Amino acid sequence: MMNSLDGIRQAEPSPFLFHKIMQRAGEQPVYEISPKLIWLAAASFALLVALNIGAIKNGSSPAGSETAPMKVLAAQYQLLSASEINYN
């Protein structure tokens, strides 16, 4: 058991290992994104957020208010609102 470490020596890499690693790293394509494209994406995102905020603010109406087109549609399909139902 004590003699099992007598023949041990430090591992040595292949002399061309560093060259192989650098060659494979150089094969990977390098992608560069132009600053113009980054600004275009940021502006598109900002416009999308602004449109969504505007739609949320303008699209919501009070619960009790019905617009004229909704009343016409309800009349055409003979729909009743909860306040118009007669339980008698």
Contacts in CASP RR format, 6 or more apart in sequence:
PFRMAT RR
TARGET T0000
AUTHOR 0000-0000-0000
METHOD contacts of the structure
MODEL  1
MMNSLDGIRQAEPSPFLFHKIMQRAGEQPVYEISPKLIWLAAASFALLVA
LNIGAIKNGSSPAGSETAPMKVLAAQYQLLSASEINYN
14 20 0 8 1.000
61 67 0 8 1.000
66 74 0 8 1.000
66 81 0 8 1.000
73 79 0 8 1.000
74 80 0 8 1.000
74 81 0 8 1.000
END
